[in-house]
């Protein structure tokens, strides 16, 4: 699977590796069940890995990451992006919400901050699966031209999350 990777360092010994993983045609046909007439639609999965899970990272890194993701979404304007929040432990000052919900909220805020730089044909499909306290969160970013297949991608994200529940 082809990918574009970028590292965001906080200058304090921790960093995020962000990879945009391009789904190949075989994956789109057999896993996503994209109809043949839409097989040329690029689907990109966002993978975010923190170098040192047990160490905090400066919040400015997330803003840099968000700006980069927005620029990539603009540059790769024939692509839909997907993101699934990690279940890894996360220390925050917000004990009342799960780590994946916290990440989802953060990703949402960062995306909204960048939204002004992206045209109005951009839409979001949220996928929330599970009961309170056991929810999985995912999101697909897409343009009008991807609307015919976005329900297939959302369905796949729901199915992909079932093993984690």
CORHUFEN-V193277 format. One record per residue. N is the residue number from 1. RES is the residue in three letters. SS is DSSP state (H for helix, E for strand, - for the rest). OMEGA is omega in whole degrees, -180 to 180 (none if undefined). Layout:
BEGIN
n:N res:RES ss:SS omega:OMEGA
n:N res:RES ss:SS omega:OMEGA
END
This chain:
BEGIN
n:1 res:UNK ss:- omega:179
n:2 res:UNK ss:- omega:178
n:3 res:UNK ss:E omega:171
n:4 res:UNK ss:E omega:-178
n:5 res:UNK ss:E omega:177
n:6 res:UNK ss:E omega:179
n:7 res:UNK ss:E omega:177
n:8 res:UNK ss:E omega:-177
n:9 res:UNK ss:E omega:177
n:10 res:UNK ss:- omega:-180
n:11 res:UNK ss:- omega:-178
n:12 res:UNK ss:- omega:175
n:13 res:UNK ss:- omega:177
n:14 res:UNK ss:- omega:179
n:15 res:UNK ss:E omega:175
n:16 res:UNK ss:E omega:171
n:17 res:UNK ss:E omega:180
n:18 res:UNK ss:E omega:180
n:19 res:UNK ss:E omega:172
n:20 res:UNK ss:E omega:-175
n:21 res:UNK ss:E omega:-178
n:22 res:UNK ss:E omega:177
n:23 res:UNK ss:- omega:179
n:24 res:UNK ss:- omega:-176
n:25 res:UNK ss:H omega:179
n:26 res:UNK ss:H omega:178
n:27 res:UNK ss:H omega:179
n:28 res:UNK ss:H omega:180
n:29 res:UNK ss:H omega:-169
n:30 res:UNK ss:H omega:179
n:31 res:UNK ss:- omega:-178
n:32 res:UNK ss:- omega:-179
n:33 res:UNK ss:- omega:177
n:34 res:UNK ss:- omega:178
n:35 res:UNK ss:- omega:-175
n:36 res:UNK ss:H omega:-178
n:37 res:UNK ss:H omega:178
n:38 res:UNK ss:H omega:-175
n:39 res:UNK ss:- omega:179
n:40 res:UNK ss:- omega:176
n:41 res:UNK ss:- omega:179
n:42 res:UNK ss:E omega:176
n:43 res:UNK ss:E omega:-176
n:44 res:UNK ss:E omega:178
n:45 res:UNK ss:E omega:179
n:46 res:UNK ss:E omega:178
n:47 res:UNK ss:E omega:-178
n:48 res:UNK ss:E omega:-179
n:49 res:UNK ss:E omega:177
n:50 res:UNK ss:E omega:-176
n:51 res:UNK ss:- omega:-178
n:52 res:UNK ss:- omega:-173
n:53 res:UNK ss:- omega:-175
n:54 res:UNK ss:- omega:-179
n:55 res:UNK ss:- omega:179
n:56 res:UNK ss:- omega:177
n:57 res:UNK ss:- omega:-179
n:58 res:UNK ss:- omega:-178
n:59 res:UNK ss:- omega:-180
n:60 res:UNK ss:H omega:178
n:61 res:UNK ss:H omega:-179
n:62 res:UNK ss:H omega:177
n:63 res:UNK ss:H omega:176
n:64 res:UNK ss:H omega:179
n:65 res:UNK ss:H omega:-179
n:66 res:UNK ss:H omega:178
n:67 res:UNK ss:H omega:179
n:68 res:UNK ss:H omega:179
n:69 res:UNK ss:H omega:178
n:70 res:UNK ss:H omega:179
n:71 res:UNK ss:H omega:178
n:72 res:UNK ss:H omega:179
n:73 res:UNK ss:H omega:178
n:74 res:UNK ss:H omega:-179
n:75 res:UNK ss:H omega:-179
n:76 res:UNK ss:- omega:-169
n:77 res:UNK ss:- omega:176
n:78 res:UNK ss:- omega:-174
n:79 res:UNK ss:E omega:168
n:80 res:UNK ss:E omega:-180
n:81 res:UNK ss:E omega:174
n:82 res:UNK ss:E omega:-180
n:83 res:UNK ss:E omega:175
n:84 res:UNK ss:E omega:-178
n:85 res:UNK ss:- omega:-180
n:86 res:UNK ss:- omega:175
n:87 res:UNK ss:- omega:-179
n:88 res:UNK ss:- omega:177
n:89 res:UNK ss:- omega:-179
n:90 res:UNK ss:- omega:179
n:91 res:UNK ss:- omega:178
n:92 res:UNK ss:- omega:175
n:93 res:UNK ss:- omega:-176
n:94 res:UNK ss:- omega:-177
n:95 res:UNK ss:- omega:-174
n:96 res:UNK ss:- omega:178
n:97 res:UNK ss:- omega:-178
n:98 res:UNK ss:- omega:178
n:99 res:UNK ss:H omega:-178
n:100 res:UNK ss:H omega:177
n:101 res:UNK ss:H omega:177
n:102 res:UNK ss:H omega:179
n:103 res:UNK ss:H omega:180
n:104 res:UNK ss:H omega:178
n:105 res:UNK ss:H omega:179
n:106 res:UNK ss:H omega:180
n:107 res:UNK ss:H omega:179
n:108 res:UNK ss:H omega:180
n:109 res:UNK ss:H omega:180
n:110 res:UNK ss:H omega:179
n:111 res:UNK ss:H omega:180
n:112 res:UNK ss:H omega:179
n:113 res:UNK ss:H omega:-179
n:114 res:UNK ss:H omega:-173
n:115 res:UNK ss:H omega:-180
n:116 res:UNK ss:H omega:-179
n:117 res:UNK ss:H omega:-176
n:118 res:UNK ss:- omega:-177
n:119 res:UNK ss:- omega:-173
n:120 res:UNK ss:- omega:178
n:121 res:UNK ss:- omega:-180
n:122 res:UNK ss:E omega:-179
n:123 res:UNK ss:E omega:-180
n:124 res:UNK ss:E omega:173
n:125 res:UNK ss:E omega:178
n:126 res:UNK ss:E omega:177
n:127 res:UNK ss:E omega:179
n:128 res:UNK ss:E omega:-176
n:129 res:UNK ss:E omega:174
n:130 res:UNK ss:- omega:-180
n:131 res:UNK ss:- omega:-179
n:132 res:UNK ss:- omega:-180
n:133 res:UNK ss:- omega:-179
n:134 res:UNK ss:- omega:-175
n:135 res:UNK ss:- omega:172
n:136 res:UNK ss:E omega:-176
n:137 res:UNK ss:E omega:176
n:138 res:UNK ss:E omega:-178
n:139 res:UNK ss:E omega:172
n:140 res:UNK ss:E omega:175
n:141 res:UNK ss:E omega:-177
n:142 res:UNK ss:E omega:177
n:143 res:UNK ss:E omega:-179
n:144 res:UNK ss:H omega:-177
n:145 res:UNK ss:H omega:180
n:146 res:UNK ss:H omega:-175
n:147 res:UNK ss:H omega:-179
n:148 res:UNK ss:H omega:-177
n:149 res:UNK ss:H omega:-174
n:150 res:UNK ss:H omega:178
n:151 res:UNK ss:H omega:177
n:152 res:UNK ss:H omega:179
n:153 res:UNK ss:H omega:178
n:154 res:UNK ss:H omega:178
n:155 res:UNK ss:H omega:179
n:156 res:UNK ss:H omega:179
n:157 res:UNK ss:H omega:177
n:158 res:UNK ss:H omega:-180
n:159 res:UNK ss:H omega:-179
n:160 res:UNK ss:H omega:-178
n:161 res:UNK ss:H omega:-177
n:162 res:UNK ss:H omega:179
n:163 res:UNK ss:- omega:-178
n:164 res:UNK ss:- omega:-172
n:165 res:UNK ss:- omega:none
END
